[in-house]
Amino acid sequence: MRRRRLHSAANHDRWLVSYADFITLLLAFFVVMFATNRADRNHAKALSESIQQAFKNGATFGVGRREENKPAVQNTKISPGLKEAPDTEKKPLLELEGSLRSLEATLKSEIESGAVHLSLEQRGLIISLEAAAFFPSGNDTISASSRPTIGKVADVLKRLPNALRLEGHTDSLPISNRRFQSNWELSAARSIAMLRVLNGEFGVERQRMAIVGYADTEAVGPNDTVEGRGRNRRVDIVIVSRYGMQAEPAQTTTEQ
């Protein structure tokens, strides 16, 4: 007698396995999204706090910061962005901070009158001498009345080991007389005249100094106004920082 084959009943609950897998993957997806969103919020909060702190400190610089109870000297500036500069660039500037303070005190009257301007940049401490207070118009002869001011500057320079750059500048008005055929010659001649006085009368070592003539190519004011042209006619004495010395030619010593 042939045995009768039994057919098993179909399992209608197999879809629950796939559904459970889908729910598990969906839960994992939302967990990852939640964790990512939480990390982004923490990062955004930290970034916001950093920006707020930066804005709070943005009004002060790493060099030249004054106490609130001390008056600021006019016409003295510190180049912006110094606080954010790398340590390798800040350290050479910090070495000149004391010299800046000394010159501010020594040249207070000259700074207030506008004859002298001080600024601290990465390349060094710049002492700007307005030509009108030191030279006759169109001439490279240093006036006798300006000798005491130059002497004050020389006293500070002699206490420092840094190299010095004497940079002559003019306005854009052309010059042509028996002695000078162009502003290039005038700017260079005034730098040389300053070197002779610093070395010959006040004992600043000649080997430390270099001469540069810029004519009207490095203006600090507009040449279309009388005031601007007056600011552009100047001799800058640059006390070169260690950072600035990286761009200077290497000095060699030759035995006679």
Beta strands, then each sheet from edge to edge (+ up, - down):
strand 1: 76-78
strand 2: 116-121
strand 3: 124-130
strand 4: 164-169
strand 5: 209-213
strand 6: 234-240
sheet 1: 1+ 2+ 3- 6+ 4- 5-
end
